């Protein structure tokens, strides 16, 4: 396959996950028990993947739910949906919504769920600047907003599966207060900003992220070095 204009497909991943082992009143709900990660096997409460073609600027977003369970035997599949999608051209703008169904044993609350919904708003602007040698600079700006609970992470992947963090937001409340109070309503509070430039080779493969060293010189950090900054952050917000 040949891409004569040097452009390429990319994939935006946004995930909302409970960093706690157990959470909720009485610590009854099973969490994801993890920190920030770009791993494809990392679990989450709800997530979405947006496929974006830098040549045509066409995009498509798919939501994903998860299995939920509690200490007292309730098991269910928590649904997720893209309730709002106004993505067009260079902008990705979506509202991801989902719940945690494992409330009553053997009952999957598809409708009338008594728990609060998780809300995640994604707003990303995409820019591509081509270089003479066929490489390019991928510019990403915007933000991720929501209820402030649970934790949120966002990263972008190239067609080869190389992932680069766009940002992370730790849970703004503890394991008990978060799901009972913080999740109520759709607050649309900003979780983190996105403002970055990624070096991409002529084959559409990510080479690293533009940054500055201690002396203020511009450098390109490798994907692993860049991601390590986020993986070391506390996903629980210190709670």
Buried (B, 14 or more C-beta within 10 A) or exposed (E): EEBEEBBBBBBBBBBBBBBBEBBBEEBBBBBBEBBBBBEEEBBBBBBBBBEBEBEEBEBEBEBBBBEBBBEEEBBBEBBBBBBEBEBEEBBBBBBBBBBBBBBBEEEBBEEEBEBBBBBBBBBBBBEBEBEEEBBBBBBBBBBBBBBBBBBBBBBBBBBEEBBBBBBBBBBBBBBBBBBBEBBEEBBEBBBBEBEBBBBBBBEBBBBBBBBEEEEEEEEBBEBEEBBEBBBEBBBBBEB
